[in-house]
Amino acid sequence: MTMPDSYRKRNTLPSVEDESSAVADEPSLFAKCHKFFAPEGDYAQVKEADLYPYFRPIERNEGTTAIINGQEVVMAGSNNYLGLTSDPRVKAAATRAIEQYGTGCTGSRFLNGTLDLHLELEERLAEFMGKEACVLFSTGYMTNEGVIQGITAKSDILFSDKDNHACIVAGTQVSLADTVRYRHNDLDHLRLLMERVHDDQPDAGKLIVTDGVFSMSGQIAQVPELLKLADEFGAALMLDDAHAVGVIGEGGRGSASCFGLADQVHIITGTFSKSFASLGGFAVGKHDVIEYIRHKASSHVFSASMPPANVATVLKCLDILQEEPERLERLWEISDYMREGFRDAGFDVWTSKAPIIPVVIGDMKTCFQFWKDLLEAGVFVNAVVPPAVPPGQALMRTSYMATHTDEELDYILDAFRRIGRRYGIIGRNGAP
């Protein structure tokens, strides 16, 4: 397949002459844009070495395999946890919705953008998650940003884990509340900060917000301890279960469900862009809280609603999740197998407990070289470098689907072993 001109243009470094002419007579606002492309910068050097791993176009997606640069690869870098993006039943449901409702709603939920499908999905999700009510958003990012902005006010305090996803950070930035960030998963630090705030502002509204499953490490939040702190200091607890709903917990009900505590968490959010093979997001909680968010979250009030095909896709995926629990069992089996496989080979996978398994490589250049060698070997993963991870901890973010075959899993492990030995990340005896 021939790459589009737009892709070639984005991935060709400008010449010095082009850069000089671009800078001439331009507002100073754009100086940082041109500096980004400077020949001595990381971006230019990585591009020049053909190691740039981002924005790579996928020409065909078959679930556990894909076509990239005309080559078939095993996909180990997708969030398609249940393996439903190519399921014929899901595609048929999306097609039927387009035939009945058209391709879009062309308006917000407040005005002309509410379909009976939206109401059906909200009712189904509230029931599935064991909550009184649910509100849909057009993306998962908008969900967290909107919920945090909508539920907090100037006199409130937000307590946010330092490793929270960017959409939570965005929510704290647009909120009028003050934000206090605690060290990742360090609940002693959180307690200290909450004590200080409680002494200074005992009557302030307080919200603790954290990823339920952290998207880079695969770690699960310490929900029981978080709930104890929330209860002690009169705070609400919000869990972002983007990588947890449809993945972990009883029947795939998320991180709090792992501990039997879903009914005690005040707000749970999730996305449809992962296990539910679609696009959009949701928040569940008590009726009055959810209705307040529905009327106050700007990203809900002022955004076009989820298109009908997306909603129908989620409904069908929810059906399959509930009717085929063996998918979750297979996903957990695969996660354990790969985690132990990487550890036995000598790789550092941190403390992952989910289908997200980070494989630590080290410095950024080696990480990019490792990524390219994996791609050429027929394995696609995601290269993650600072500041998304600590310096010296650049990694391959691998993630798995319930539909991966044993042969595909062994192929991934074999490629990692060979390339890991090539770069001296692991020894031939399986030691780091």
C-alpha positions in Angstrom: 0.0 0.0 0.0 1.3 3.5 -0.9 1.6 5.9 2.0 -0.5 9.1 1.6 1.3 12.3 0.8 0.2 13.7 4.1 2.1 10.9 6.0 5.2 11.3 3.9 5.2 15.1 4.5 4.8 14.7 8.3 7.6 12.2 8.4 10.2 14.2 6.3 12.4 16.6 8.1 12.5 20.1 6.7 15.7 21.3 5.1 17.6 24.2 6.7 16.5 26.4 3.8 12.8 25.4 4.4 13.2 26.1 8.1 14.7 29.6 7.5 12.0 30.6 5.1 9.3 29.3 7.5 10.6 31.4 10.3 10.9 34.6 8.4 8.2 37.2 9.3 6.3 34.9 11.6 5.0 35.8 15.0 7.2 34.8 17.9 4.5 32.5 19.1 5.7 29.9 16.6 9.3 30.0 17.6 8.9 26.9 19.8 7.4 25.0 16.8 10.5 25.6 14.7 12.8 24.9 17.6 11.1 21.5 18.0 12.4 20.5 14.5 16.0 21.8 15.1 18.6 19.4 13.8 20.2 19.0 17.2 17.0 18.1 18.9 15.8 14.6 19.9 12.9 14.7 17.4 15.1 15.3 14.4 17.8 12.8 15.4 15.2 10.0 16.0 13.6 10.8 12.6 16.9 10.9 10.8 17.7 7.4 12.2 14.3 6.1 11.2 13.5 5.2 14.8 10.4 7.4 15.3 7.7 5.0 16.6 4.6 7.2 16.6 1.8 7.9 14.2 2.6 4.8 12.2 -0.4 4.1 9.9 -2.1 0.7 10.2 -3.2 -0.4 6.8 -5.4 -3.3 8.0 -6.5 -4.5 11.4 -7.6 -8.0 12.1 -7.5 -7.9 15.9 -4.5 -9.9 17.0 -2.7 -9.2 13.7 -2.3 -6.1 11.6 -0.7 -4.8 8.4 1.9 -2.1 8.9 4.2 -1.0 6.0 2.8 -3.8 4.0 4.0 -6.4 6.6 1.8 -8.6 8.8 2.6 -8.2 12.5 1.3 -9.6 15.7 -0.5 -6.8 17.5 0.7 -6.6 21.1 0.1 -2.8 21.5 -3.7 -2.5 21.4 -6.2 -1.8 24.1 -8.7 -4.2 22.4 -8.7 -6.3 25.5 -11.7 -8.5 24.7 -10.7 -8.8 21.0 -14.1 -7.4 19.8 -13.1 -4.7 17.3 -13.3 -7.2 14.4 -16.1 -9.4 15.8 -18.8 -9.9 13.1 -21.6 -9.4 15.6 -20.2 -6.1 16.7 -19.7 -4.9 13.2 -23.3 -5.9 12.3 -24.7 -4.0 15.2 -22.9 -0.9 14.1 -24.1 -1.3 10.6 -27.7 -1.7 11.7 -27.5 1.5 13.8 -26.2 3.5 10.9 -29.1 2.2 8.7 -31.7 3.2 11.3 -30.2 6.4 12.7 -27.7 7.7 10.2 -24.0 8.4 10.8 -24.2 11.1 13.5 -26.4 13.1 15.9 -25.2 16.5 14.8 -25.9 18.0 18.2 -25.4 17.8 22.0 -27.4 15.5 24.3 -29.2 18.6 25.6 -30.7 19.4 22.3 -31.2 17.1 19.4 -28.5 14.6 20.2 -30.3 12.1 22.5 -31.3 8.8 20.9 -33.2 6.0 22.6 -30.0 4.1 22.2 -28.2 6.5 24.5 -30.8 6.0 27.2 -30.7 2.3 26.8 -26.9 2.2 27.2 -27.0 4.5 30.3 -29.6 2.2 31.9 -27.6 -1.0 31.0 -24.3 0.4 32.3 -25.8 1.7 35.6 -27.3 -1.8 36.2 -24.0 -3.6 35.1 -21.9 -1.4 37.4 -24.4 -1.6 40.3 -25.0 2.1 40.5 -28.1 4.3 40.4 -27.4 6.3 37.3 -25.0 6.7 34.3 -24.1 9.6 32.0 -22.4 9.2 28.6 -19.6 11.4 27.2 -18.3 11.5 23.6 -14.8 10.3 24.6 -13.1 8.8 27.6 -10.8 11.9 27.8 -13.8 14.2 28.0 -15.4 12.0 30.6 -12.7 12.5 33.3 -12.1 16.1 32.3 -15.9 16.9 32.5 -16.7 15.0 35.7 -13.8 16.6 37.6 -14.7 20.1 36.3 -18.4 19.6 36.8 -18.4 18.2 40.3 -15.8 20.5 41.9 -16.0 24.2 42.8 -13.7 26.9 43.9 -13.9 26.0 47.6 -13.1 22.3 47.0 -9.8 20.3 47.1 -8.7 17.7 44.6 -6.2 14.9 45.6 -4.7 13.4 42.5 -2.2 10.5 42.1 1.0 11.8 40.3 0.7 9.0 37.7 -2.9 9.7 36.8 -3.8 9.8 33.1 -3.5 13.1 31.2 -7.3 13.5 31.1 -7.5 13.5 34.9 -4.7 16.1 34.9 -6.7 18.2 32.4 -9.7 18.0 34.6 -7.8 19.3 37.6 -6.5 22.1 35.4 -9.9 23.3 34.2 -11.5 22.8 37.7 -11.8 25.9 40.0 -10.8 23.6 42.9 -7.2 23.5 44.3 -5.3 20.4 43.4 -2.9 18.5 45.6 -0.8 15.7 44.0 0.4 12.8 46.0 3.2 10.4 45.2 2.2 7.5 43.0 0.3 4.9 45.1 1.9 6.4 48.3 -1.1 6.5 50.7 1.1 7.6 53.6 1.9 10.7 51.6 -1.8 11.1 50.7 -2.7 10.8 54.4 -0.2 13.5 55.3 -1.5 15.9 52.6 -5.1 15.2 53.6 -4.3 15.9 57.3 -2.8 19.2 56.4 -5.7 20.3 54.2 -8.2 19.1 56.9 -6.5 21.2 59.5 -6.5 24.3 57.3 -9.8 23.8 55.5 -12.0 21.4 57.5 -15.2 22.3 55.7 -13.8 22.1 52.1 -15.3 19.5 49.8 -12.7 16.9 49.0 -12.3 14.5 46.0 -9.6 11.8 45.7 -9.2 10.8 42.1 -7.0 8.0 40.7 -6.6 5.6 37.9 -8.2 2.2 38.8 -5.6 0.5 36.6 -2.6 2.6 35.7 -2.2 2.7 31.9 1.6 2.4 31.8 2.4 0.1 34.6 -0.7 -2.1 34.8 -0.8 -1.5 38.6 -4.2 -1.6 40.4 -5.1 1.2 42.8 -5.2 0.4 46.5 -9.0 0.8 46.6 -9.6 -0.5 50.2 -7.1 1.9 51.7 -8.3 4.8 49.5 -11.8 4.3 50.7 -10.7 4.3 54.4 -8.9 7.6 53.8 -11.9 9.0 52.0 -14.2 8.0 54.9 -11.9 9.3 57.6 -11.6 12.8 56.0 -15.1 13.1 54.5 -13.9 12.9 50.9 -15.4 11.3 47.8 -13.4 8.7 45.8 -13.4 8.7 42.0 -11.9 5.8 40.1 -11.0 6.0 36.4 -11.5 2.5 35.2 -10.6 3.0 31.6 -8.3 0.0 31.7 -10.3 -2.0 34.2 -14.0 -2.2 33.1 -14.3 -5.2 30.8 -10.8 -6.3 32.0 -10.7 -7.1 35.8 -13.0 -7.6 38.7 -16.2 -9.7 39.0 -17.6 -10.1 35.5 -15.3 -7.3 34.3 -16.8 -4.6 36.6 -13.5 -2.9 37.3 -10.9 -2.2 40.0 -13.2 -1.7 43.0 -15.0 -4.9 42.1 -11.7 -6.8 42.6 -12.0 -6.0 46.3 -15.8 -6.3 46.5 -16.1 -2.6 47.1 -17.8 -1.2 43.9 -20.8 -0.2 45.9 -18.7 2.1 48.1 -16.9 4.0 45.5 -18.7 7.3 44.8 -17.9 7.9 41.1 -16.5 5.3 38.6 -15.6 6.4 35.1 -14.7 4.4 32.1 -14.1 4.5 28.3 -15.5 2.6 25.3 -12.3 2.8 23.3 -10.8 -0.3 24.8 -12.7 -3.4 25.9 -15.9 -2.0 24.2 -14.3 -1.6 20.8 -15.8 1.8 20.2 -15.4 5.5 21.2 -16.9 7.4 24.1 -17.0 7.3 27.9 -19.3 7.1 31.0 -19.6 7.9 34.6 -21.7 6.1 37.1 -22.8 6.9 40.7 -25.7 8.1 42.7 -28.7 9.5 40.8 -28.4 13.1 42.1 -24.6 13.2 41.6 -24.8 11.9 38.0 -27.7 14.3 37.1 -25.7 17.2 38.5 -22.7 16.2 36.3 -25.0 15.8 33.3 -26.0 19.5 33.7 -22.7 21.0 34.8 -19.9 19.2 32.9 -19.0 21.4 30.0 -17.5 18.6 27.9 -21.0 16.9 28.1 -23.2 20.0 27.7 -21.3 21.6 24.8 -20.2 18.6 22.8 -21.9 16.5 20.1 -23.2 13.2 21.4 -21.9 9.7 20.7 -22.8 8.6 17.1 -25.4 5.8 16.9 -22.9 3.2 15.5 -20.6 3.8 18.5 -23.5 3.3 21.0 -24.7 0.2 19.3 -21.2 -1.2 19.3 -20.9 -0.8 23.1 -24.3 -2.4 23.6 -23.3 -5.4 21.6 -19.9 -5.7 23.4 -21.7 -5.5 26.7 -23.9 -8.3 25.6 -20.9 -10.4 24.7 -19.0 -9.6 27.9 -22.0 -10.9 29.9 -22.8 -13.9 27.7 -19.2 -15.1 27.3 -17.3 -14.9 30.6 -14.7 -17.2 29.2 -13.2 -14.2 27.4 -12.3 -12.7 30.7 -10.9 -16.0 31.9 -8.8 -16.3 28.8 -7.6 -12.7 29.2 -6.4 -13.3 32.8 -4.7 -16.6 31.7 -2.9 -14.8 28.9 -1.8 -11.9 31.3 -0.3 -14.4 33.8 1.4 -16.4 31.1 3.1 -13.3 29.5 4.0 -11.7 32.8 5.8 -14.9 33.9 7.3 -15.4 30.4 8.9 -12.0 30.5 10.1 -12.5 34.1 11.6 -15.9 33.3 13.5 -14.4 30.4 15.0 -11.8 32.7 13.0 -8.7 31.9 11.8 -6.2 34.4 8.0 -5.9 34.2 7.4 -3.8 37.3 4.4 -4.9 39.4 1.8 -5.3 36.6 -1.4 -7.1 37.6 -3.4 -6.5 34.4 -3.2 -7.2 30.6 -0.9 -4.2 30.4 2.7 -5.5 30.9 5.5 -2.9 30.7 8.9 -4.3 29.6 11.7 -2.0 30.8 14.4 -1.3 28.2 16.4 1.6 29.7 17.6 4.7 27.8 15.4 6.3 25.1 17.7 5.5 22.1 17.9 1.8 23.0 14.1 1.8 23.5 13.5 3.2 20.0 16.0 0.7 18.4 14.4 -2.1 20.3 11.0 -1.0 19.1 12.1 -0.9 15.5 13.7 -4.3 15.7 10.5 -5.8 17.1 8.5 -4.3 14.3 10.9 -5.8 11.7 10.6 -9.1 13.5 6.8 -8.9 13.1 5.7 -7.6 16.6 4.0 -4.3 17.2 4.2 -2.8 20.7 4.3 0.8 22.0 7.5 2.6 22.9 7.1 4.8 26.0 9.8 7.3 27.0 10.2 10.1 29.5 8.4 12.1 30.7 5.7 9.5 30.5 8.0 7.2 32.5 11.0 8.0 34.9 14.4 8.7 33.3 16.3 5.5 32.4 13.0 3.5 32.5 12.0 3.8 28.9 9.9 0.7 28.1 7.9 -1.3 25.7 4.2 -1.1 26.7 2.7 -4.5 25.7 -1.0 -5.3 26.1 -3.0 -8.3 25.3 -6.4 -9.5 24.0 -8.5 -12.4 24.9 -8.3 -13.6 21.3 -4.5 -14.0 21.2 -3.5 -17.5 20.4 -0.8 -19.4 22.3 1.3 -19.4 19.1 1.1 -15.6 18.9 2.1 -15.2 22.6 5.1 -17.5 22.2 6.1 -15.6 19.0 6.1 -12.3 21.0 8.1 -13.8 23.8 10.7 -15.3 21.4 11.1 -11.9 19.6 11.6 -10.1 22.9 14.2 -12.7 24.1 16.2 -12.5 20.8 16.3 -8.7 20.8 16.8 -8.4 24.5 20.0 -10.5 24.2 21.1 -8.4 21.2 21.1 -5.2 23.3 22.4 -6.8 26.5 19.1 -6.2 28.4 18.9 -9.8 29.4 21.6 -12.5 29.4 21.5 -15.8 27.5 20.8 -17.6 30.8 17.6 -15.6 31.4 19.2 -13.3 33.9 18.8 -9.5 33.7 
